[in-house]
Amino acid sequence: MEELIGIVDRIIFHNSENGFTIFVLQMPRAQTTIIKGYVPTLQPGEQVTLKGAWIMHPKFGKQFDAQSCQTSLPTSLIGIKKYLSSGMIKGIGPVYAEKLVKAFGQQVLEVIDKHPYRLHEVSGIGTKRVECIITAWQDQKEISHVMVFLQEKNISPAYATKIYKKYGQNSIHILQENPYRLADDIWGIGFKVADQIAQNMGFEHDSLKRITSGLLYTLSTLVSAGHLYGELEMLKNKAVTLLDLEQTTDTAHKLKLALHELYNSDRIKLISHKDKHYVALSVHYYSEKGIAQKIKKLIESPTPLSFDINSIYQQMRADNGRFALNEDQQKGILACLQNKVTVITGGPGTGKTTLIKQLLTILDQKKVRYKLAAPTGRAAKRITESTRRHASTLHRLLEFDVGSMSFKHNEQNALPVDFLIVDEASMIDVFLAYAVVKALPYQAHVVFIGDVDQLPSVGAGNILKDLITSNYIPTVRLTNIFRQAQDSLIIVNAHRINNGEFPTQSQPNSRRDFMFIKEDNPEMVPEHLKRIYLQQLSRFSILPSESIVLVPMNRGSVGTQKLNYDLQQLLNPQETEKQLSHAGTLFKIGDRVMQIRNNYDKNIFNGDMGMVEDINVGERTIMVRFLDQLLEYETTELDEIVLAYSTSIHKSQGSEFNAVIVPIFMQHFTLLQRNLIYTAITRAKKLCIFIGQTKAIAMAIKNNKSAERITFLPQYLTSDLQCR
């Protein structure tokens, strides 16, 4: 193997999941070359010693494929300046890096490390900044210690910052004791990374800790697909395959011991149903069981509200005005008033919003205390605009308390309401549903409104469908499409898709708000998007910022990652000093971004969209505007946001855009199903454009067999399951 020594000039791409990095190395005599490989987290200015081989990339030319990488603090003035300018030490950016190097020369790093009081000698550096630099330097030293420890175990230390942030000075001790904790404790580090660390630390291939963690990981993969339970034998078989164990008597015994350990520590529950045994994480079991128990108590508890049902019915029948209700809507309102728990479901254009408005009018007349809520900020804003009544997100309604990491409103502190109306209920996962029903006073009514034919929640569970399937909850389905809605091809085609029919591009007296661009070559999608964004949208008086591209998956030539890069180049191309690169993504002011995990400290949640408002390159922080919140993201938090010019159809739930562009190709075939396409088209308000292959769209519409999630809420509502 050849050896290269040089200074990291700049990072081109970095994958924080596995440490794969592409960067520019500056070598002696000002030569530069491209390096790729699985290496530690690098910063510009660091000196590296690389071992590997030269390769010829068919597209990018000659590159060095690094097999190993050792880092050291820079010694040259250029390297030191780059290192300090990189933002890795909070409080030092390009300006102060220049000042520090000018003041202390090559001894600047020694000054920061051993004589930080001398930093006061530099103009503009006050006490607060010195304290910030000292803290950041000490943290970085600890992180470097963890990095070295991981590197010695042949693991890319790309995860060191997260590990140190979670465990602090106990990081190495915890890793030595049980590295499998990483998979449970740290977002972004899964079982496979933890297992690799454990294996390199000498943990036995069939150790009980490894098997226990493997079972939990296997169960978590089912949860990520929406299931709350896994069939026991299937779970064990998948775990054996994952762990690469042999199907022996000894393996079976250790699996049994691991399951017993998880059960005895109350981390899992065992459920029996129809002669099969299922396993659930205890938190899922208690949540789903708790939902059923609270709903039963709500239904059994008397209500203090009294409505003259006959009078209300006669009044609705006599109303022939603009907002006259059809028979299904009337039944829906009466069901909400007469029952403690009600479900209203229906597709676009069937009058769900009109029903809500009329119901609220009745509640206002009767001076009933009510709250209106939805799972996301966008959905809450939309229902506020359509009803002209205040609606909040469910998280804000329940008031999350960061100190206790729980909602303030719960069994002991119920919501002050007699009526709760929850819109977009198809988006609610098992945890949020449990939090909502727990916070309801026993006398309250609750109404769940949503479109059950859309995709289920991103999180685990299938709450709306399960409530309907149980036949225990009074349910009204709205099916009649209002005449004004029939004028829209978006509405017409949404119902055609839901009925298994191919969308049409023409219908008498209908607005041309739906188009299908036939295209067999996925590589042509960027050209179509360019024409749509630069020419067609303006014909409909739609701004690019009011539009979005929705696709089934994240990877591939027609995935969100590639399309976000293309759309950023198209819609926000300017290169400025205020931009920041992180993990292969370049963030610029004006970029639309999406939060991809719940962050209770910031009160921002998975799927929330915002706009980059400011970037501090020196501090490596980004300011993002989410509706009425302006939030700061530090370097270690940037993997929580992604560009959102394009997003997955799943992540678009609860949102609406004036224009929605939906590329559908056969490369998406594993995800092509009817409710996916249906959900996509129902996100559009003024214009929907499909781009792709007729075969792919037809396949999706034909496939109405979406994967059934394994849940037991209907059974808990109607009978008692055996739990061991």
Rosetta blueprint (number, residue, H / E / L):
1 M L
2 E E
3 E E
4 L E
5 I E
6 G E
7 I E
8 V E
9 D E
10 R E
11 I E
12 I E
13 F E
14 H E
15 N L
16 S L
17 E L
18 N L
19 G L
20 F E
21 T E
22 I E
23 F E
24 V E
25 L E
26 Q E
27 M L
28 P H
29 R H
30 A H
31 Q L
32 T E
33 T E
34 I E
35 I E
36 K E
37 G E
38 Y E
39 V L
40 P L
41 T L
42 L L
43 Q L
44 P L
45 G L
46 E L
47 Q E
48 V E
49 T E
50 L E
51 K E
52 G E
53 A E
54 W E
55 I E
56 M E
57 H E
58 P L
59 K L
60 F L
61 G E
62 K E
63 Q E
64 F E
65 D E
66 A E
67 Q E
68 S E
69 C E
70 Q E
71 T E
72 S E
73 L L
74 P L
75 T L
76 S L
77 L H
78 I H
79 G H
80 I H
81 K H
82 K H
83 Y H
84 L H
85 S H
86 S L
87 G L
88 M L
89 I L
90 K L
91 G L
92 I L
93 G L
94 P H
95 V H
96 Y H
97 A H
98 E H
99 K H
100 L H
101 V H
102 K H
103 A H
104 F H
105 G H
106 Q H
107 Q H
108 V H
109 L H
110 E H
111 V H
112 I H
113 D H
114 K H
115 H L
116 P H
117 Y H
118 R H
119 L H
120 H H
121 E H
122 V L
123 S L
124 G L
125 I L
126 G L
127 T H
128 K H
129 R H
130 V H
131 E H
132 C H
133 I H
134 I H
135 T H
136 A H
137 W H
138 Q H
139 D H
140 Q H
141 K H
142 E H
143 I H
144 S H
145 H H
146 V H
147 M H
148 V H
149 F H
150 L H
151 Q H
152 E H
153 K L
154 N L
155 I L
156 S L
157 P H
158 A H
159 Y H
160 A H
161 T H
162 K H
163 I H
164 Y H
165 K H
166 K H
167 Y H
168 G H
169 Q H
170 N H
171 S H
172 I H
173 H H
174 I H
175 L H
176 Q H
177 E H
178 N L
179 P L
180 Y L
181 R H
182 L H
183 A H
184 D H
185 D H
186 I L
187 W L
188 G L
189 I L
190 G L
191 F H
192 K H
193 V H
194 A H
195 D H
196 Q H
197 I H
198 A H
199 Q H
200 N H
201 M L
202 G L
203 F L
204 E L
205 H L
206 D L
207 S L
208 L H
209 K H
210 R H
211 I H
212 T H
213 S H
214 G H
215 L H
216 L H
217 Y H
218 T H
219 L H
220 S H
221 T H
222 L H
223 V H
224 S H
225 A L
226 G L
227 H L
228 L L
229 Y L
230 G E
231 E E
232 L H
233 E H
234 M H
235 L H
236 K H
237 N H
238 K H
239 A H
240 V H
241 T H
242 L H
243 L H
244 D L
245 L L
246 E L
247 Q L
248 T L
249 T H
250 D H
251 T H
252 A H
253 H H
254 K H
255 L H
256 K H
257 L H
258 A H
259 L H
260 H H
261 E H
262 L H
263 Y H
264 N H
265 S L
266 D L
267 R L
268 I E
269 K E
270 L E
271 I E
272 S E
273 H E
274 K L
275 D L
276 K E
277 H E
278 Y E
279 V E
280 A E
281 L E
282 S H
283 V H
284 H H
285 Y H
286 Y H
287 S H
288 E H
289 K H
290 G H
291 I H
292 A H
293 Q H
294 K H
295 I H
296 K H
297 K H
298 L H
299 I H
300 E H
301 S L
302 P L
303 T L
304 P L
305 L L
306 S L
307 F L
308 D L
309 I H
310 N H
311 S H
312 I H
313 Y H
314 Q H
315 Q H
316 M H
317 R H
318 A H
319 D L
320 N L
321 G L
322 R L
323 F L
324 A L
325 L L
326 N L
327 E H
328 D H
329 Q H
330 Q H
331 K H
332 G H
333 I H
334 L H
335 A H
336 C H
337 L H
338 Q H
339 N L
340 K L
341 V E
342 T E
343 V E
344 I E
345 T E
346 G E
347 G L
348 P L
349 G L
350 T L
351 G L
352 K H
353 T H
354 T H
355 L H
356 I H
357 K H
358 Q H
359 L H
360 L H
361 T H
362 I H
363 L H
364 D H
365 Q H
366 K L
367 K L
368 V L
369 R L
370 Y E
371 K E
372 L E
373 A E
374 A E
375 P L
376 T L
377 G H
378 R H
379 A H
380 A H
381 K H
382 R H
383 I H
384 T H
385 E H
386 S H
387 T H
388 R L
389 R L
390 H L
391 A L
392 S E
393 T E
394 L H
395 H H
396 R H
397 L H
398 L H
399 E L
400 F E
401 D E
402 V L
403 G L
404 S L
405 M L
406 S E
407 F E
408 K L
409 H L
410 N L
411 E L
412 Q L
413 N L
414 A L
415 L L
416 P L
417 V L
418 D L
419 F E
420 L E
421 I E
422 V E
423 D L
424 E L
425 A H
426 S H
427 M H
428 I L
429 D L
430 V H
431 F H
432 L H
433 A H
434 Y H
435 A H
436 V H
437 V H
438 K H
439 A L
440 L L
441 P L
442 Y L
443 Q L
444 A L
445 H E
446 V E
447 V E
448 F E
449 I E
450 G E
451 D L
452 V L
453 D L
454 Q L
455 L L
456 P L
457 S L
458 V L
459 G L
460 A L
461 G L
462 N L
463 I H
464 L H
465 K H
466 D H
467 L H
468 I H
469 T H
470 S L
471 N L
472 Y L
473 I L
474 P L
475 T E
476 V E
477 R E
478 L E
479 T L
480 N L
481 I L
482 F L
483 R H
484 Q H
485 A H
486 Q H
487 D L
488 S E
489 L H
490 I H
491 I H
492 V H
493 N H
494 A H
495 H H
496 R H
497 I H
498 N H
499 N L
500 G L
501 E L
502 F L
503 P L
504 T L
505 Q L
506 S L
507 Q L
508 P L
509 N L
510 S L
511 R E
512 R L
513 D L
514 F E
515 M E
516 F E
517 I E
518 K E
519 E L
520 D L
521 N L
522 P H
523 E H
524 M H
525 V H
526 P H
527 E H
528 H H
529 L H
530 K H
531 R H
532 I H
533 Y H
534 L H
535 Q H
536 Q H
537 L H
538 S H
539 R H
540 F L
541 S L
542 I L
543 L L
544 P H
545 S H
546 E H
547 S E
548 I E
549 V E
550 L E
551 V E
552 P L
553 M L
554 N L
555 R L
556 G L
557 S L
558 V L
559 G L
560 T H
561 Q H
562 K H
563 L H
564 N H
565 Y H
566 D H
567 L H
568 Q H
569 Q H
570 L H
571 L H
572 N L
573 P L
574 Q L
575 E L
576 T L
577 E L
578 K L
579 Q E
580 L E
581 S E
582 H E
583 A L
584 G L
585 T E
586 L E
587 F E
588 K E
589 I L
590 G L
591 D L
592 R E
593 V E
594 M E
595 Q E
596 I L
597 R L
598 N L
599 N E
600 Y L
601 D L
602 K L
603 N L
604 I E
605 F L
606 N L
607 G L
608 D L
609 M E
610 G E
611 M E
612 V E
613 E E
614 D E
615 I E
616 N E
617 V L
618 G L
619 E L
620 R L
621 T E
622 I E
623 M E
624 V E
625 R E
626 F E
627 L L
628 D L
629 Q E
630 L E
631 L E
632 E E
633 Y E
634 E L
635 T H
636 T H
637 E H
638 L H
639 D H
640 E H
641 I E
642 V E
643 L E
644 A L
645 Y L
646 S E
647 T E
648 S E
649 I L
650 H H
651 K H
652 S H
653 Q L
654 G L
655 S L
656 E L
657 F E
658 N E
659 A E
660 V E
661 I E
662 V E
663 P E
664 I E
665 F L
666 M H
667 Q H
668 H H
669 F H
670 T H
671 L H
672 L L
673 Q L
674 R H
675 N H
676 L H
677 I H
678 Y H
679 T H
680 A H
681 I H
682 T L
683 R L
684 A E
685 K E
686 K E
687 L E
688 C E
689 I E
690 F E
691 I E
692 G E
693 Q L
694 T H
695 K H
696 A H
697 I H
698 A H
699 M H
700 A H
701 I H
702 K H
703 N L
704 N L
705 K L
706 S L
707 A L
708 E L
709 R L
710 I L
711 T L
712 F L
713 L H
714 P H
715 Q H
716 Y H
717 L H
718 T H
719 S L
720 D L
721 L L
722 Q E
723 C E
724 R L
